[in-house]
Amino acid sequence: MSGRLIVVEGIDGAGTTTLAGRLVAALRHRGVTVELEAEPTRGPFGATLRQAIEGRLELDPVAIALGFAADRADHIANATRGLTRTLDLGTWVVCDRYVASSIAYQTSQGLDASWLATINRYARRPDLTVFVDTPVEECLRRSSARSGHSDMFERRELLEAVLGVYRRLLDEPDLAGPMTPVDGTIAAGALADQVMALIAERGLL
């Protein structure tokens, strides 16, 4: 039996990484073999994208969009570490960000949403995508409390634009696939429980 692909989406500071980690722990507690992954990946394309996001490399928005599409293609199809291979072996994957993230962030930088959907059209559709809907003010508060430097996406105006695109994608599932919104302001444990209940309701377990 093929594994399940569960995707967690949201703007920077929304709590996607925390939720993804808690979902992996909850699934393992249920006896599910599962891996935690994230985009950009740790592969060659992802390494370049991380440099750009952290401000150590300057790339045009089109180059960044194509880089994310290339990183995702490698993430899906890589013969030794790809999503397809992992899922075909029956292992679940919880992924922190996926196609919707590319469309939300790159559209907010002036690129066309339909073009972004086109360059990602071969991406495997998730079994469930949850959108962690968290107000920008709360996201900025969380980001400022974290140690280390901020990245190119942690600016109020950009986050507001990205959040607006994410919310638009809820009504346009043809672009990035269906998403289910969840409240990112509730306690992390309660949010993970809510998503685990969604997984069970969808008959994925």
C-alpha positions as CSV (number, residue, x, y, z in Angstrom):
1,M,0.0,0.0,0.0
2,S,1.3,3.4,-0.9
3,G,2.2,5.9,1.8
4,R,0.4,9.1,2.4
5,L,1.7,12.6,1.6
6,I,0.6,15.2,4.2
7,V,1.6,18.8,3.5
8,V,1.6,21.7,6.0
9,E,1.4,25.2,4.5
10,G,1.5,28.7,5.9
11,I,3.4,32.0,6.0
12,D,6.7,32.4,7.9
13,G,6.0,32.1,11.6
14,A,2.7,30.4,11.2
15,G,3.8,27.3,13.0
16,T,4.2,24.9,10.0
17,T,7.5,23.4,11.2
18,T,6.1,22.8,14.8
19,L,3.0,21.3,13.4
20,A,4.8,19.0,11.0
21,G,7.0,17.7,13.7
22,R,4.1,17.0,16.0
23,L,2.2,15.2,13.3
24,V,5.2,12.9,12.7
25,A,5.4,12.1,16.4
26,A,1.6,11.5,16.5
27,L,1.7,9.2,13.5
28,R,4.6,7.2,14.8
29,H,2.7,6.8,18.1
30,R,0.0,5.3,15.9
31,G,2.5,2.8,14.4
32,V,2.8,4.6,11.1
33,T,6.2,4.6,9.3
34,V,6.7,8.3,8.5
35,E,9.4,10.7,7.5
36,L,9.6,14.5,8.1
37,E,10.7,16.5,5.0
38,A,10.7,20.2,4.0
39,E,11.0,22.4,1.0
40,P,13.3,23.8,0.0
41,T,15.1,20.5,0.4
42,R,18.7,19.7,1.5
43,G,19.4,18.7,-2.1
44,P,21.6,20.7,-4.6
45,F,18.8,23.0,-5.8
46,G,17.5,23.5,-2.2
47,A,20.9,24.5,-1.0
48,T,21.1,27.3,-3.5
49,L,17.5,28.5,-2.7
50,R,18.4,28.6,1.0
51,Q,21.3,30.9,0.3
52,A,18.9,33.2,-1.6
53,I,16.3,33.2,1.1
54,E,18.9,34.0,3.7
55,G,20.2,36.9,1.6
56,R,23.6,35.3,0.9
57,L,22.9,35.0,-2.8
58,E,21.0,37.4,-5.1
59,L,18.5,35.7,-7.5
60,D,15.8,37.2,-9.7
61,P,12.2,36.1,-8.7
62,V,11.8,34.1,-11.9
63,A,15.1,32.3,-11.1
64,I,13.8,31.6,-7.6
65,A,10.5,30.2,-8.9
66,L,12.2,28.0,-11.4
67,G,14.7,26.9,-8.7
68,F,11.8,25.8,-6.4
69,A,10.2,23.9,-9.3
70,A,13.5,22.2,-10.0
71,D,14.1,21.4,-6.3
72,R,10.5,20.0,-6.1
73,A,11.0,17.8,-9.2
74,D,14.2,16.4,-7.7
75,H,12.4,15.9,-4.4
76,I,9.7,13.9,-6.1
77,A,11.6,11.8,-8.6
78,N,15.1,11.3,-7.1
79,A,15.9,7.7,-7.4
80,T,17.4,7.3,-3.9
81,R,15.6,9.9,-1.8
82,G,12.6,11.0,-3.8
83,L,9.0,11.3,-2.5
84,T,7.7,8.8,-5.1
85,R,10.2,6.1,-4.0
86,T,9.4,6.7,-0.3
87,L,5.7,6.7,-0.7
88,D,5.7,3.6,-3.0
89,L,7.5,1.8,-0.2
90,G,4.5,2.5,2.0
91,T,6.2,5.2,4.1
92,W,4.2,8.3,4.9
93,V,5.8,11.8,4.4
94,V,4.9,14.9,6.3
95,C,6.2,17.8,4.2
96,D,6.7,21.4,5.6
97,R,5.7,23.4,2.5
98,Y,5.1,22.3,-1.1
99,V,3.4,23.7,-4.3
100,A,1.1,26.2,-2.6
101,S,4.1,27.8,-0.9
102,S,5.7,28.5,-4.2
103,I,2.5,30.0,-5.7
104,A,1.8,32.1,-2.6
105,Y,5.3,33.5,-2.2
106,Q,6.2,33.9,-5.8
107,T,2.9,35.5,-6.8
108,S,3.4,38.0,-4.0
109,Q,6.7,38.9,-5.8
110,G,4.8,39.7,-9.0
111,L,4.8,36.4,-10.9
112,D,1.8,34.9,-12.5
113,A,0.0,32.3,-10.5
114,S,-1.1,30.3,-13.6
115,W,2.5,30.2,-14.8
116,L,3.7,29.0,-11.4
117,A,1.1,26.3,-11.4
118,T,2.2,25.2,-14.9
119,I,5.9,24.8,-14.0
120,N,4.8,22.7,-11.0
121,R,2.2,20.7,-12.8
122,Y,4.0,17.4,-12.5
123,A,4.2,17.6,-8.7
124,R,2.5,14.7,-7.0
125,R,-0.8,15.8,-5.4
126,P,-0.8,15.5,-1.6
127,D,-3.4,13.3,0.2
128,L,-4.0,16.2,2.5
129,T,-2.8,19.8,2.7
130,V,-3.5,21.9,5.7
131,F,-3.1,25.6,5.7
132,V,-2.1,27.0,9.1
133,D,-3.9,30.4,9.0
134,T,-2.1,32.7,11.4
135,P,-2.3,36.5,11.5
136,V,0.7,38.4,10.3
137,E,1.1,40.2,13.7
138,E,1.4,36.9,15.5
139,C,3.8,35.5,12.9
140,L,6.1,38.5,13.3
141,R,6.0,38.2,17.0
142,R,7.1,34.6,16.8
143,S,9.8,35.4,14.3
144,S,11.3,38.2,16.4
145,A,11.4,35.8,19.4
146,R,13.5,33.3,17.4
147,S,17.3,33.5,17.6
148,G,19.3,34.0,14.5
149,H,18.8,36.2,11.4
150,S,15.6,36.9,9.6
151,D,15.2,36.0,5.9
152,M,14.0,37.8,2.8
153,F,10.4,36.7,3.4
154,E,10.0,38.0,7.0
155,R,8.7,41.5,6.2
156,R,5.2,42.7,7.1
157,E,4.1,43.9,3.7
158,L,5.3,40.7,2.0
159,L,3.7,38.4,4.6
160,E,0.4,40.2,4.3
161,A,0.5,39.7,0.5
162,V,1.5,36.1,0.9
163,L,-1.3,35.4,3.4
164,G,-3.7,37.0,1.0
165,V,-2.6,34.7,-1.8
166,Y,-2.9,31.6,0.4
167,R,-6.4,32.6,1.4
168,R,-7.2,33.0,-2.3
169,L,-5.8,29.6,-3.1
170,L,-8.4,28.1,-0.7
171,D,-11.0,29.1,-3.3
172,E,-8.9,28.1,-6.3
173,P,-7.9,24.5,-5.8
174,D,-7.0,24.0,-9.4
175,L,-3.8,26.0,-8.9
176,A,-2.2,24.1,-6.0
177,G,-4.7,21.5,-5.0
178,P,-7.3,21.5,-2.2
179,M,-6.3,23.0,1.1
180,T,-8.0,22.7,4.5
181,P,-7.5,25.8,6.8
182,V,-6.8,25.3,10.5
183,D,-6.4,28.0,13.2
184,G,-2.7,28.7,13.8
185,T,-3.4,30.7,17.0
186,I,-4.5,27.7,19.1
187,A,-2.0,25.7,21.2
188,A,0.4,23.5,19.2
189,G,-0.8,20.3,20.8
190,A,-4.4,21.0,20.2
191,L,-3.7,21.9,16.6
192,A,-1.9,18.7,16.0
193,D,-4.8,16.8,17.5
194,Q,-7.2,18.6,15.2
195,V,-5.1,17.7,12.1
196,M,-4.8,14.1,13.2
197,A,-8.6,14.0,13.5
198,L,-8.8,15.4,9.9
199,I,-6.5,12.6,8.7
200,A,-8.8,10.0,10.3
201,E,-11.9,11.7,9.0
202,R,-10.5,11.5,5.4
203,G,-10.0,7.8,5.9
204,L,-6.2,8.1,5.4
205,L,-5.3,6.1,8.5
